[in-house]
Amino acid sequence: MTTATAPELTRSAQHRPSLARLTGVELRKLVDTRAGRWLLFTIGLVTAGIATLQLLYAPDAEQTFVNFFLPSLLPVGLLLPVLGILSITSEWSQRTALTTFALVPRRERVIIAKLATLVVAALASLLASFAVAAVATLVAGATGGAGSWRIEGTLILHATVFQVANVLLGAGFGLLLLNTPLAIVTYLVLPNAWAIVGELVRPLRRAAEWLDVGRTMEPLFTPEITAGQWGRLGVSLLVWLVVPLLAGLVRTMRREVT
């Protein structure tokens, strides 16, 4: 019977993959699966399709960079959470968790890498929206549209918060449930059901102003947000994003891999 010596332990720690390398691996895994590829393709197609429809049917005065950019955020924001769910739950649905956690025993490092990958994906979707809006603005300017390039810097910041929050919302549900169909259905049904109940039941309307994430995110589509609106957004994200993420992290750390 032998025991590991200090130099051996040091070499083992040195050979541990860095978070940057793990993030790169997770980025490859995000596009290696058929579902991930199609979802990313759909996000790009939706962004381009919205801009095309605006070029065809929007009044010339409304064909500006900001008007091409903002409408693409909502449909893409609806698809990004699904990408977040797939990134988390694919390890369990495809039975690769045993291999992943055997290679990287510290599960929290894998989860952090996955979350970092999703943030990168959200930022990439934002850049895609920018690129499509820029091309559409050039086309609009050449075909008689307004072609204005003016956009508030705060609006870009708010768009970034919107997309990053959306993809992490999906990741939270994925971590909490660890089942792709269940997580997707729960994410689509539960917040919307709460929004409907909060609107229909009068005593809950006040609470819905703070806990309806769809309502609290609406100000992100404007360049100016008040302190109260930031506060309501923070509370809603605490309930729908932070709590599922933390609970899901605990569950993932404790779940037996088979």
Backbone as JSON, one array per atom type, in Angstrom:
{
  "sequence": "MTTATAPELTRSAQHRPSLARLTGVELRKLVDTRAGRWLLFTIGLVTAGIATLQLLYAPDAEQTFVNFFLPSLLPVGLLLPVLGILSITSEWSQRTALTTFALVPRRERVIIAKLATLVVAALASLLASFAVAAVATLVAGATGGAGSWRIEGTLILHATVFQVANVLLGAGFGLLLLNTPLAIVTYLVLPNAWAIVGELVRPLRRAAEWLDVGRTMEPLFTPEITAGQWGRLGVSLLVWLVVPLLAGLVRTMRREVT",
  "N": [[0.85, -1.2, 0.0], [0.6, 2.17, -0.92], [1.15, 5.68, -0.48], [0.25, 8.95, -1.68], [2.82, 11.19, -2.4], [4.01, 14.48, -1.39], [5.17, 15.91, -3.63], [3.88, 14.55, -5.73], [1.18, 15.21, -5.31], [1.38, 17.95, -5.72], [2.07, 18.03, -8.44], [-0.27, 16.94, -9.49], [-2.12, 18.94, -8.86], [-1.09, 20.94, -10.43], [-1.62, 20.0, -12.99], [-4.3, 20.21, -13.18], [-7.06, 21.21, -15.11], [-7.45, 24.56, -16.24], [-9.89, 27.16, -15.51], [-10.35, 28.66, -17.77], [-9.68, 26.86, -19.81], [-11.59, 24.86, -19.32], [-13.89, 26.35, -19.87], [-13.53, 26.78, -22.59], [-13.81, 24.14, -23.49], [-16.49, 23.7, -22.81], [-17.67, 25.55, -24.51], [-17.19, 24.36, -26.99], [-18.71, 22.04, -26.64], [-21.18, 23.17, -26.59], [-21.78, 23.75, -29.22], [-21.4, 21.37, -30.45], [-23.46, 19.54, -30.17], [-26.49, 18.47, -31.78], [-28.9, 19.74, -31.09], [-27.98, 22.08, -29.85], [-26.6, 23.33, -31.98], [-28.69, 23.79, -33.83], [-30.31, 25.46, -32.35], [-28.69, 27.72, -31.99], [-28.44, 28.42, -34.68], [-31.12, 29.03, -35.21], [-31.47, 31.27, -33.58], [-29.8, 33.15, -34.89], [-31.14, 33.2, -37.36], [-33.68, 34.17, -36.67], [-33.02, 36.75, -35.78], [-32.02, 37.93, -38.16], [-34.29, 37.65, -39.74], [-36.22, 39.31, -38.53], [-35.1, 41.86, -38.94], [-35.18, 41.92, -41.73], [-37.95, 41.89, -42.26], [-38.61, 44.36, -41.17], [-37.25, 46.07, -42.92], [-38.76, 45.66, -45.16], [-41.41, 46.36, -44.49], [-41.61, 48.35, -42.48], [-42.18, 51.84, -41.8], [-40.28, 54.39, -43.52], [-39.16, 56.34, -41.83], [-38.83, 54.99, -39.47], [-36.82, 53.23, -39.84], [-34.18, 52.82, -38.42], [-31.01, 52.42, -36.68], [-31.35, 51.83, -33.92], [-34.0, 50.99, -33.91], [-33.87, 48.73, -35.45], [-32.26, 47.2, -33.85], [-33.4, 46.89, -31.19], [-35.94, 45.38, -31.47], [-35.02, 42.8, -31.99], [-34.1, 41.79, -29.63], [-36.02, 40.67, -27.85], [-37.24, 38.19, -29.01], [-34.85, 36.7, -29.28], [-34.05, 36.71, -26.64], [-35.97, 35.02, -25.62], [-35.2, 32.58, -26.61], [-32.62, 32.14, -25.69], [-32.7, 31.26, -22.9], [-33.47, 28.58, -23.26], [-31.22, 27.56, -24.48], [-29.5, 27.83, -22.31], [-30.63, 25.96, -20.55], [-30.27, 23.56, -21.99], [-27.48, 23.42, -22.06], [-26.84, 22.84, -19.42], [-28.41, 20.56, -18.68], [-27.78, 18.62, -20.56], [-25.62, 17.08, -19.85], [-26.69, 15.19, -18.16], [-28.89, 14.11, -19.51], [-27.69, 12.98, -21.75], [-26.02, 11.26, -20.56], [-23.34, 11.89, -19.98], [-22.31, 12.9, -17.72], [-20.96, 11.29, -15.89], [-18.45, 10.87, -17.08], [-17.57, 13.53, -17.37], [-17.48, 14.53, -14.69], [-15.74, 12.74, -13.63], [-13.35, 13.35, -14.87], [-13.1, 15.98, -14.05], [-13.27, 16.3, -10.93], [-14.1, 18.25, -9.08], [-17.02, 19.53, -9.02], [-18.13, 22.08, -8.98], [-16.42, 23.66, -10.45], [-16.86, 22.86, -13.07], [-19.5, 23.69, -13.37], [-19.24, 26.46, -13.05], [-17.71, 26.98, -15.33], [-19.58, 26.29, -17.3], [-21.55, 28.26, -16.85], [-20.05, 30.54, -17.43], [-19.62, 30.07, -20.13], [-22.22, 30.33, -21.1], [-22.7, 33.02, -20.6], [-20.88, 34.11, -22.41], [-22.1, 33.21, -24.76], [-24.48, 34.69, -24.65], [-23.46, 37.29, -24.9], [-22.4, 37.02, -27.44], [-24.72, 36.71, -28.93], [-25.72, 39.24, -28.63], [-23.83, 40.73, -30.04], [-24.36, 39.67, -32.55], [-26.91, 40.7, -32.98], [-26.22, 43.4, -33.08], [-24.62, 43.4, -35.41], [-26.43, 42.58, -37.42], [-28.3, 44.65, -37.2], [-26.66, 46.77, -37.98], [-26.08, 46.14, -40.67], [-28.68, 46.21, -41.69], [-29.28, 48.9, -41.26], [-27.5, 50.15, -43.0], [-28.52, 49.2, -45.43], [-31.06, 50.34, -45.3], [-30.4, 53.07, -45.36], [-29.46, 53.22, -47.96], [-31.68, 52.71, -49.47], [-33.6, 54.62, -49.09], [-34.55, 54.79, -46.52], [-34.53, 56.04, -43.07], [-32.04, 55.55, -41.8], [-30.56, 56.27, -39.52], [-27.93, 56.27, -37.11], [-27.87, 56.65, -34.41], [-27.69, 55.79, -31.0], [-28.34, 55.27, -27.58], [-25.82, 54.94, -25.07], [-26.45, 53.78, -22.6], [-28.56, 52.17, -23.28], [-27.37, 50.07, -24.59], [-26.01, 48.88, -22.46], [-28.22, 48.09, -20.91], [-29.39, 46.25, -22.65], [-27.45, 44.29, -22.63], [-27.58, 43.41, -19.95], [-30.17, 42.36, -20.05], [-29.98, 40.15, -21.89], [-27.98, 38.52, -20.74], [-29.11, 37.99, -18.24], [-31.37, 36.55, -19.05], [-30.3, 34.17, -20.23], [-29.07, 33.07, -18.01], [-31.24, 32.67, -16.37], [-32.45, 30.45, -17.59], [-30.37, 28.61, -17.17], [-30.45, 28.39, -14.39], [-32.94, 27.07, -13.94], [-32.32, 24.72, -15.29], [-30.2, 23.67, -13.73], [-31.55, 23.25, -11.34], [-33.51, 21.34, -11.91], [-32.41, 19.41, -13.64], [-33.26, 17.98, -15.85], [-34.1, 17.9, -19.15], [-36.67, 18.19, -20.73], [-38.48, 18.69, -18.59], [-37.35, 20.94, -17.35], [-37.48, 22.88, -19.4], [-40.27, 23.07, -19.88], [-41.14, 23.84, -17.33], [-39.81, 26.28, -17.03], [-41.03, 27.76, -19.08], [-43.71, 27.73, -18.34], [-44.11, 28.3, -15.53], [-43.18, 31.03, -14.74], [-44.81, 32.52, -16.52], [-47.36, 31.69, -15.76], [-47.44, 32.73, -13.18], [-47.35, 35.45, -13.83], [-49.82, 35.79, -15.09], [-51.61, 35.12, -13.02], [-50.88, 37.07, -11.17], [-51.8, 39.32, -12.47], [-54.55, 38.9, -12.68], [-55.56, 38.38, -10.1], [-56.44, 40.57, -7.74], [-55.33, 41.17, -5.06], [-52.74, 40.27, -5.42], [-51.46, 41.89, -7.17], [-49.73, 43.94, -6.41], [-47.54, 42.49, -5.42], [-46.83, 41.24, -7.78], [-45.68, 43.26, -9.23], [-43.14, 43.29, -8.3], [-42.24, 40.69, -8.53], [-42.82, 39.59, -11.0], [-40.98, 38.7, -13.54], [-41.01, 39.22, -16.24], [-42.36, 41.65, -16.37], [-40.7, 43.29, -14.81], [-38.45, 43.41, -16.36], [-39.09, 44.96, -18.51], [-38.39, 47.79, -18.46], [-35.73, 47.66, -19.34], [-35.67, 48.0, -22.02], [-35.57, 50.61, -22.49], [-33.73, 53.75, -22.46], [-33.45, 54.99, -19.99], [-33.58, 54.16, -16.59], [-35.19, 54.02, -13.5], [-34.27, 54.19, -9.97], [-36.09, 52.74, -8.45], [-37.12, 50.98, -10.36], [-34.83, 49.48, -10.97], [-34.56, 48.29, -8.48], [-36.89, 46.66, -8.31], [-36.36, 44.96, -10.45], [-34.05, 43.7, -9.48], [-35.09, 42.29, -7.25], [-36.89, 40.5, -8.47], [-35.12, 39.0, -10.07], [-33.61, 37.88, -8.07], [-35.4, 36.04, -7.0], [-36.17, 34.41, -9.23], [-33.8, 33.78, -10.53], [-31.32, 33.81, -8.94], [-31.97, 32.23, -6.65], [-32.88, 29.68, -7.81], [-30.42, 29.04, -9.11], [-28.57, 28.77, -6.95], [-29.83, 26.77, -5.39], [-29.92, 24.76, -7.32], [-27.18, 24.38, -7.72], [-26.41, 23.27, -5.26], [-27.92, 20.9, -5.39], [-26.8, 19.65, -7.66], [-24.2, 19.26, -6.78], [-24.59, 17.32, -4.87], [-25.9, 15.23, -6.07], [-25.95, 11.83, -7.02], [-23.89, 10.36, -9.46], [-24.61, 8.27, -12.11]],
  "CA": [[0.0, 0.0, 0.0], [1.4, 3.38, -1.03], [0.43, 6.95, -0.33], [0.75, 9.99, -2.58], [3.76, 12.1, -1.78], [3.72, 15.9, -1.62], [5.43, 16.31, -5.02], [2.84, 14.0, -6.61], [-0.01, 16.03, -5.13], [1.63, 19.23, -6.36], [1.96, 17.84, -9.89], [-1.69, 16.74, -9.8], [-2.78, 20.24, -8.84], [-0.63, 21.73, -11.56], [-2.22, 19.48, -14.21], [-5.73, 20.46, -13.16], [-7.39, 22.16, -16.18], [-7.85, 25.89, -15.79], [-11.27, 27.53, -15.83], [-10.38, 29.1, -19.16], [-9.71, 25.66, -20.65], [-12.91, 24.24, -19.14], [-14.85, 27.17, -20.59], [-13.35, 26.47, -24.0], [-14.41, 22.83, -23.72], [-17.94, 23.86, -22.77], [-18.07, 26.25, -25.74], [-17.24, 23.35, -28.05], [-19.85, 21.17, -26.37], [-22.4, 23.92, -26.88], [-22.06, 23.71, -30.67], [-21.2, 20.01, -30.96], [-24.72, 18.81, -30.17], [-27.43, 18.89, -32.82], [-29.87, 20.7, -30.53], [-27.29, 23.35, -29.65], [-26.34, 23.96, -33.29], [-29.94, 24.27, -34.42], [-30.81, 26.58, -31.56], [-27.87, 28.87, -32.36], [-28.83, 28.79, -36.03], [-32.44, 29.66, -35.12], [-31.28, 32.61, -33.02], [-29.31, 33.99, -35.98], [-32.18, 33.32, -38.38], [-34.73, 35.06, -36.14], [-32.48, 38.11, -35.78], [-31.98, 38.41, -39.54], [-35.66, 37.7, -40.25], [-36.89, 40.5, -38.0], [-34.56, 43.02, -39.65], [-35.67, 41.88, -43.11], [-39.35, 42.32, -42.24], [-38.65, 45.8, -40.93], [-36.85, 46.74, -44.15], [-39.82, 45.53, -46.15], [-42.72, 46.86, -44.11], [-41.59, 49.48, -41.55], [-42.07, 53.16, -42.45], [-38.9, 54.83, -43.72], [-38.69, 57.11, -40.68], [-38.55, 54.08, -38.36], [-35.73, 52.33, -40.21], [-32.97, 53.33, -37.78], [-30.22, 51.38, -36.02], [-31.95, 51.43, -32.65], [-35.25, 50.28, -34.19], [-33.5, 47.39, -35.93], [-31.58, 46.48, -32.77], [-34.25, 46.55, -30.05], [-36.92, 44.3, -31.67], [-34.39, 41.47, -32.04], [-33.72, 41.35, -28.29], [-37.04, 39.87, -27.17], [-37.28, 36.79, -29.45], [-33.59, 36.05, -28.94], [-34.1, 36.52, -25.2], [-36.83, 33.88, -25.33], [-34.51, 31.36, -27.01], [-31.39, 31.96, -24.91], [-32.87, 30.39, -21.73], [-33.48, 27.18, -23.69], [-29.8, 27.22, -24.65], [-28.96, 27.66, -20.96], [-31.13, 24.69, -20.02], [-29.61, 22.46, -22.72], [-26.08, 23.34, -21.66], [-26.74, 22.23, -18.09], [-29.06, 19.25, -18.55], [-27.28, 17.65, -21.53], [-24.71, 16.16, -19.17], [-27.47, 14.13, -17.53], [-29.75, 13.44, -20.5], [-26.83, 12.21, -22.64], [-25.21, 10.39, -19.7], [-21.91, 12.22, -20.02], [-21.93, 13.47, -16.42], [-19.98, 10.42, -15.24], [-17.14, 11.18, -17.67], [-17.21, 14.92, -17.06], [-17.13, 14.71, -13.28], [-14.57, 11.91, -13.33], [-12.2, 14.11, -15.34], [-13.02, 17.17, -13.21], [-14.04, 15.91, -9.74], [-14.71, 19.41, -8.41], [-18.15, 19.83, -9.91], [-18.41, 23.51, -9.04], [-15.6, 24.24, -11.52], [-17.57, 22.57, -14.32], [-20.69, 24.53, -13.42], [-18.78, 27.83, -13.31], [-17.33, 27.03, -16.74], [-20.81, 26.3, -18.09], [-22.18, 29.57, -16.72], [-19.23, 31.48, -18.19], [-19.91, 29.8, -21.54], [-23.54, 30.89, -21.42], [-22.54, 34.48, -20.66], [-20.23, 34.37, -23.7], [-23.13, 33.01, -25.79], [-25.39, 35.84, -24.59], [-22.76, 38.43, -25.48], [-22.29, 36.77, -28.88], [-26.03, 37.01, -29.52], [-25.83, 40.7, -28.66], [-23.0, 41.17, -31.17], [-25.07, 39.31, -33.77], [-27.97, 41.7, -33.14], [-25.56, 44.61, -33.54], [-24.18, 43.24, -36.79], [-27.61, 42.57, -38.29], [-28.85, 46.01, -37.18], [-25.77, 47.63, -38.76], [-26.31, 45.85, -42.09], [-30.02, 46.71, -42.04], [-29.21, 50.37, -41.3], [-26.84, 50.49, -44.26], [-29.49, 48.96, -46.51], [-32.12, 51.36, -45.18], [-29.87, 54.34, -45.85], [-29.28, 53.16, -49.41], [-32.96, 52.51, -50.15], [-34.53, 55.69, -48.78], [-34.94, 54.82, -45.11], [-33.88, 57.08, -42.26], [-30.63, 55.18, -41.7], [-29.9, 56.93, -38.4], [-27.08, 55.37, -36.32], [-27.84, 57.13, -33.02], [-28.18, 54.89, -29.96], [-27.85, 55.63, -26.24], [-24.92, 53.97, -24.48], [-27.13, 53.05, -21.53], [-29.42, 51.16, -23.9], [-26.51, 48.91, -24.85], [-25.81, 48.25, -21.16], [-29.47, 47.43, -20.52], [-29.55, 45.08, -23.52], [-26.52, 43.27, -22.14], [-28.18, 42.85, -18.73], [-31.34, 41.59, -20.46], [-29.63, 38.87, -22.5], [-27.24, 37.7, -19.77], [-30.07, 37.52, -17.24], [-32.24, 35.54, -19.65], [-29.63, 32.89, -20.39], [-28.82, 32.52, -16.68], [-32.53, 32.17, -15.89], [-32.57, 29.08, -18.08], [-29.37, 27.78, -16.49], [-30.94, 28.12, -13.04], [-33.95, 26.01, -14.01], [-31.65, 23.49, -15.67], [-29.48, 23.14, -12.56], [-32.49, 22.86, -10.29], [-34.33, 20.18, -12.31], [-31.51, 18.42, -14.25], [-34.03, 17.21, -16.82], [-34.33, 18.87, -20.22], [-38.09, 18.54, -20.98], [-39.1, 19.24, -17.38], [-36.82, 22.29, -17.12], [-38.01, 23.78, -20.43], [-41.69, 23.28, -19.62], [-41.27, 24.61, -16.08], [-39.38, 27.66, -17.3], [-42.01, 28.44, -19.93], [-45.05, 27.76, -17.73], [-44.21, 28.84, -14.18], [-43.18, 32.51, -14.69], [-45.98, 33.05, -17.22], [-48.54, 31.45, -14.93], [-47.4, 33.72, -12.1], [-47.68, 36.75, -14.41], [-51.27, 35.82, -15.32], [-52.28, 35.15, -11.71], [-50.62, 38.38, -10.58], [-52.62, 40.32, -13.14], [-55.98, 38.64, -12.49], [-55.92, 38.4, -8.68], [-56.13, 41.93, -7.31], [-54.41, 41.28, -3.92], [-51.38, 39.89, -5.79], [-50.92, 42.8, -8.17], [-48.59, 44.65, -5.84], [-46.41, 41.55, -5.4], [-46.43, 40.96, -9.16], [-44.82, 44.35, -9.69], [-41.78, 42.98, -7.85], [-41.88, 39.29, -8.76], [-43.08, 39.23, -12.39], [-39.72, 39.04, -14.18], [-41.32, 39.81, -17.54], [-42.71, 43.05, -16.16], [-39.57, 44.06, -14.27], [-37.44, 43.56, -17.41], [-39.55, 45.89, -19.55], [-37.61, 49.03, -18.53], [-34.44, 47.46, -19.99], [-35.8, 48.39, -23.42], [-35.54, 52.08, -22.51], [-32.39, 54.22, -22.06], [-33.42, 55.49, -18.61], [-34.23, 53.29, -15.59], [-35.15, 54.64, -12.18], [-33.77, 53.34, -8.89], [-37.16, 51.82, -8.09], [-37.2, 49.94, -11.38], [-33.69, 48.59, -10.73], [-34.86, 47.52, -7.27], [-37.86, 45.61, -8.64], [-35.66, 43.98, -11.29], [-33.17, 42.93, -8.63], [-35.88, 41.36, -6.44], [-37.42, 39.44, -9.33], [-34.02, 38.12, -10.45], [-33.23, 37.12, -6.88], [-36.35, 34.93, -6.86], [-36.23, 33.53, -10.4], [-32.48, 33.46, -11.06], [-30.32, 33.49, -7.93], [-32.41, 31.1, -5.82], [-32.72, 28.41, -8.55], [-29.01, 28.74, -9.34], [-27.95, 28.28, -5.72], [-30.45, 25.48, -5.05], [-29.47, 23.8, -8.31], [-25.78, 24.08, -7.45], [-26.38, 22.32, -4.14], [-28.44, 19.61, -5.85], [-25.83, 19.05, -8.57], [-23.05, 18.83, -6.0], [-24.93, 16.16, -4.03], [-26.53, 14.16, -6.83], [-25.09, 10.71, -7.38], [-23.73, 10.17, -10.9], [-24.7, 6.83, -12.46]],
  "C": [[0.88, 1.25, 0.0], [0.53, 4.6, -0.85], [1.06, 7.97, -1.24], [1.68, 10.91, -1.82], [3.39, 13.53, -2.12], [4.02, 16.33, -3.05], [4.37, 15.79, -5.98], [1.57, 14.82, -6.52], [0.16, 17.38, -5.81], [1.5, 19.13, -7.86], [0.52, 17.65, -10.31], [-2.43, 18.05, -9.84], [-2.38, 21.08, -10.04], [-1.28, 21.29, -12.87], [-3.74, 19.66, -14.23], [-6.08, 21.48, -14.24], [-7.88, 23.49, -15.61], [-9.31, 26.14, -16.14], [-11.4, 28.0, -17.27], [-10.45, 27.9, -20.11], [-11.06, 24.96, -20.54], [-13.98, 25.02, -19.89], [-14.76, 26.92, -22.09], [-13.96, 25.12, -24.37], [-15.94, 22.94, -23.76], [-18.46, 24.61, -23.99], [-18.16, 25.27, -26.9], [-18.44, 22.43, -27.87], [-21.16, 21.85, -26.72], [-22.78, 23.82, -28.35], [-21.89, 22.31, -31.24], [-22.51, 19.22, -31.03], [-25.66, 19.35, -31.25], [-28.4, 19.94, -32.32], [-29.22, 22.07, -30.35], [-27.04, 24.08, -30.96], [-27.61, 24.55, -33.88], [-30.49, 25.47, -33.66], [-30.01, 27.84, -31.88], [-28.21, 29.36, -33.76], [-30.19, 29.51, -36.03], [-32.34, 31.07, -34.58], [-30.79, 33.58, -34.1], [-30.37, 34.23, -37.04], [-33.28, 34.27, -37.94], [-34.26, 36.52, -36.18], [-32.49, 38.7, -37.19], [-33.39, 38.56, -40.11], [-36.41, 38.94, -39.79], [-36.41, 41.75, -38.73], [-35.07, 43.08, -41.09], [-37.12, 42.35, -43.18], [-39.47, 43.82, -42.02], [-38.24, 46.59, -42.19], [-37.97, 46.73, -45.18], [-41.07, 46.31, -45.78], [-42.7, 48.07, -43.17], [-41.52, 50.79, -42.32], [-40.61, 53.61, -42.51], [-38.34, 55.54, -42.5], [-38.3, 56.21, -39.51], [-37.39, 53.13, -38.66], [-34.4, 52.92, -39.73], [-32.26, 52.18, -37.06], [-30.91, 50.9, -34.75], [-33.24, 50.65, -32.87], [-35.01, 48.91, -34.83], [-32.96, 46.54, -34.79], [-32.55, 46.0, -31.69], [-35.23, 45.41, -30.33], [-36.31, 42.9, -31.7], [-34.1, 40.93, -30.64], [-34.74, 40.39, -27.67], [-37.11, 38.44, -27.69], [-36.0, 36.03, -29.15], [-33.53, 35.77, -27.44], [-35.0, 35.37, -24.78], [-36.14, 32.56, -25.65], [-33.26, 31.09, -26.16], [-31.58, 31.11, -23.65], [-32.91, 28.9, -22.09], [-32.06, 26.7, -23.91], [-29.14, 27.0, -23.28], [-29.38, 26.34, -20.34], [-30.4, 23.52, -20.67], [-28.16, 22.3, -22.28], [-25.91, 22.62, -20.34], [-27.24, 20.79, -18.1], [-28.51, 18.21, -19.52], [-26.33, 16.65, -20.89], [-25.46, 14.95, -18.61], [-28.32, 13.38, -18.55], [-28.94, 12.58, -21.46], [-25.87, 11.3, -21.88], [-23.7, 10.62, -19.85], [-21.41, 12.78, -18.69], [-20.86, 12.63, -15.74], [-18.58, 10.72, -15.76], [-16.66, 12.57, -17.28], [-16.72, 15.07, -15.64], [-16.02, 13.77, -12.83], [-13.3, 12.64, -13.73], [-11.98, 15.37, -14.5], [-13.86, 16.91, -11.95], [-14.71, 17.07, -9.02], [-15.83, 19.94, -9.31], [-18.42, 21.33, -10.04], [-17.61, 24.19, -10.14], [-16.26, 24.01, -12.89], [-18.78, 23.5, -14.46], [-20.31, 25.99, -13.7], [-18.39, 27.99, -14.77], [-18.56, 27.06, -17.64], [-21.49, 27.66, -18.04], [-21.38, 30.63, -17.49], [-19.47, 31.31, -19.69], [-21.23, 30.43, -21.96], [-23.49, 32.42, -21.47], [-21.89, 34.88, -21.98], [-21.25, 34.23, -24.83], [-24.1, 34.18, -25.82], [-24.75, 37.07, -25.21], [-22.6, 38.27, -26.99], [-23.61, 37.06, -29.58], [-26.25, 38.51, -29.62], [-25.02, 41.27, -29.83], [-23.68, 40.83, -32.49], [-26.21, 40.3, -34.04], [-27.4, 43.03, -33.63], [-25.2, 44.53, -35.02], [-25.35, 43.29, -37.76], [-28.23, 43.97, -38.35], [-27.99, 46.96, -38.02], [-25.98, 47.42, -40.26], [-27.66, 46.41, -42.53], [-30.03, 48.24, -42.14], [-28.55, 50.84, -42.59], [-27.78, 50.32, -45.44], [-30.59, 50.01, -46.5], [-31.65, 52.7, -45.72], [-29.73, 54.38, -47.36], [-30.6, 53.06, -50.17], [-34.01, 53.55, -49.75], [-35.01, 55.73, -47.35], [-34.17, 55.87, -44.34], [-32.38, 56.81, -42.11], [-29.87, 55.85, -40.58], [-29.15, 55.9, -37.55], [-27.1, 55.71, -34.83], [-28.43, 56.08, -32.07], [-27.55, 55.29, -28.63], [-26.93, 54.53, -25.69], [-25.57, 53.16, -23.37], [-28.03, 51.96, -22.08], [-28.63, 49.9, -24.21], [-26.25, 48.15, -23.55], [-27.05, 47.48, -20.74], [-29.72, 46.19, -21.37], [-28.64, 43.94, -23.07], [-27.06, 42.61, -20.88], [-29.35, 41.94, -19.09], [-30.95, 40.21, -20.97], [-28.88, 37.96, -21.53], [-28.19, 37.15, -18.71], [-30.95, 36.42, -17.8], [-31.55, 34.19, -19.76], [-29.34, 32.25, -19.04], [-30.12, 32.06, -16.01], [-32.73, 30.72, -16.32], [-31.6, 28.15, -17.38], [-29.82, 27.43, -15.08], [-31.98, 27.02, -13.01], [-33.32, 24.68, -14.39], [-30.91, 22.85, -14.51], [-30.43, 22.59, -11.52], [-33.19, 21.55, -10.63], [-33.52, 19.07, -12.97], [-32.24, 17.48, -15.22], [-34.48, 18.16, -17.91], [-35.8, 19.19, -20.45], [-38.75, 19.21, -19.79], [-38.64, 20.68, -17.15], [-37.39, 23.28, -18.13], [-39.48, 24.1, -20.16], [-41.89, 24.13, -18.38], [-40.89, 26.06, -16.3], [-40.43, 28.42, -18.1], [-43.35, 28.65, -19.21], [-45.07, 28.56, -16.43], [-44.16, 30.37, -14.13], [-44.39, 33.12, -15.39], [-47.26, 32.85, -16.42], [-48.6, 32.46, -13.79], [-47.79, 35.1, -12.62], [-49.19, 36.88, -14.62], [-52.02, 35.93, -14.0], [-52.09, 36.52, -11.06], [-51.44, 39.49, -11.2], [-54.1, 40.15, -12.83], [-56.41, 38.77, -11.03], [-55.49, 39.74, -8.09], [-55.17, 41.99, -6.11], [-52.95, 40.95, -4.28], [-50.73, 40.87, -6.76], [-49.69, 43.55, -7.66], [-47.35, 43.76, -5.81], [-45.9, 41.28, -6.8], [-45.53, 42.04, -9.72], [-43.36, 44.09, -9.33], [-41.32, 41.59, -8.26], [-42.17, 38.8, -10.18], [-41.86, 39.66, -13.2], [-39.94, 39.63, -15.58], [-41.63, 41.29, -17.43], [-41.52, 43.87, -15.69], [-38.46, 44.25, -15.31], [-37.84, 44.57, -18.48], [-38.74, 47.19, -19.6], [-36.24, 48.89, -19.2], [-34.48, 47.82, -21.47], [-35.83, 49.91, -23.57], [-34.16, 52.54, -22.06], [-32.3, 54.68, -20.62], [-34.2, 54.55, -17.7], [-34.08, 53.94, -14.23], [-34.6, 53.66, -11.15], [-34.82, 52.32, -8.47], [-37.28, 50.68, -9.08], [-36.03, 48.96, -11.26], [-33.95, 47.71, -9.51], [-35.82, 46.38, -7.55], [-37.22, 44.53, -9.52], [-34.76, 43.09, -10.43], [-33.93, 41.9, -7.79], [-36.38, 40.2, -7.28], [-36.32, 38.48, -9.77], [-33.5, 37.32, -9.27], [-34.1, 35.88, -6.75], [-36.23, 33.93, -8.0], [-34.88, 33.11, -10.94], [-31.53, 32.99, -9.97], [-30.72, 32.27, -7.11], [-32.33, 29.78, -6.59], [-31.26, 28.04, -8.81], [-28.34, 28.15, -8.1], [-28.51, 26.91, -5.32], [-29.99, 24.4, -6.03], [-28.01, 23.43, -8.14], [-25.65, 23.07, -6.33], [-26.85, 20.95, -4.59], [-27.44, 18.9, -6.75], [-24.62, 18.53, -7.81], [-23.33, 17.53, -5.25], [-25.47, 14.99, -4.82], [-25.53, 13.08, -7.19], [-25.06, 10.53, -8.89], [-23.73, 8.67, -11.19], [-24.43, 6.64, -13.93]]
}
